């Protein structure tokens, strides 16, 4: 199984061969126990249990400067969200272009992206069940505004 690092090759998610088990996100794989991250690269974090003084978050999320957000449950990475800096390769893609590359989604839903408790943007979310991928498109401009993997 070929290993791929998302930060070095973000287009990997747009390939038909994309496999979340062989793709790392900032060196971290989905399902991995997240013990320590480089604190200097952390942009924001949220601890569901409000015990975040030492960043050893068991339930919550950590956003890195790279735009990779680790969603953590019981100290394991449950899901990856890609936003802000991590979307530079995708911001000009719309749903027509994405569907040409990876096909039609299994489901489409409308949703609002929240940032902690602040409402950020309305989005149309395309769900790709087999890839365990959700692509959020802004309803303002129709372009990719967030990715969920896992």
TAWOQUI-V394534 format. One record per pair of residues at least 24 apart in sequence whose ideal C-beta (glycine too) atoms are under 7 Angstrom apart, sorted by the first residue. I is the first residue (numbers start at 1). GAP is how many residues later the second one is. Records with the same first field share a line. If there is no record, write none. Layout:
I->GAP / GAP
//
This chain:
7->59
10->79
11->78
13->120 / 134 / 136
14->84 / 87 / 88
16->86
18->113
20->112 / 129 / 130
25->43 / 55
26->38 / 40 / 42
28->42 / 49
30->47 / 49 / 50 / 119 / 120
31->45 / 46
32->44 / 45
33->42 / 43
34->36 / 38 / 41 / 42 / 43
37->25
41->24
46->70
78->72
79->69 / 70 / 71
80->69 / 70
81->65 / 66 / 67
82->64 / 65
83->63
87->57
90->54
91->52 / 53
92->51
93->50 / 51
94->43 / 48 / 49
95->31 / 42 / 47
98->37
102->26
113->32 / 33
121->24
//
